[in-house]
Amino acid sequence: MAILSLVVYGSRAREDHSVDSDTDLFAITDDQRYEMIVEGTTNIACYPLDQAISRAEGGDLFFMHIALEAKAIYDPSGVFEKVKKSFLKKENYSSEISNASELGFALVAHIKNIQDYYLLNKRLAWCLRTILIARSAERGCPTFSKEGLAEVFQDPDLIDLIALKDCEVFSAKAYPRFYSAFIKYGCSPNVQMPSDFSDLMVYFLEQDNMMGLKTARLLNNDIEFDGYSWS
């Protein structure tokens, strides 16, 4: 697999990182498939050029992040600039908000049955951050850092909740706060949502909620956790 372009995004691109921050990299490759490579605290999201352009043209939130904040480290043929220029913001991000809200509500509802607290906290933080990024994009001021989101929504409590993504222990006081945040910024909970992880997999698949499906599989011990997150 040859790398055509390599960029840094997230906190290290914004230069608001700490000594413990992950290093998040985005690579455009000559391969035919997406791959996430995780080495310690370094994550590399590898995309074929055609797939990257397609996702950017579709207004994908991750590619909004890449288009607006990423900084090129290596881009000799200008393919990263091509991806950036192909990004088209969607009129609304209702499906992303709905999917993240439903996964968030499902996690909160199953807290007593979840033993992997690292996965639980990381996914809850991902859900909340996805909702907030989508809402900020709809407002015309897309924002990605936890501090920036707290400022946009005038809610300092968001900083501590999003920071929980790296927490490996049970945080009883945080989970009701997550629920309240999903109610405030996301969608109303669906009372028809299944209570069993196996049924949740079917439900999320039918809703085209891929992060929900992946998480339900992880919690059902079907696949191993790959460590992916936004930073």
Order of alpha helices (4+ residues) and beta strands (2+ residues): beta-alpha-beta-beta-beta-alpha-alpha-beta-alpha-alpha-alpha-alpha-alpha-alpha-alpha-alpha
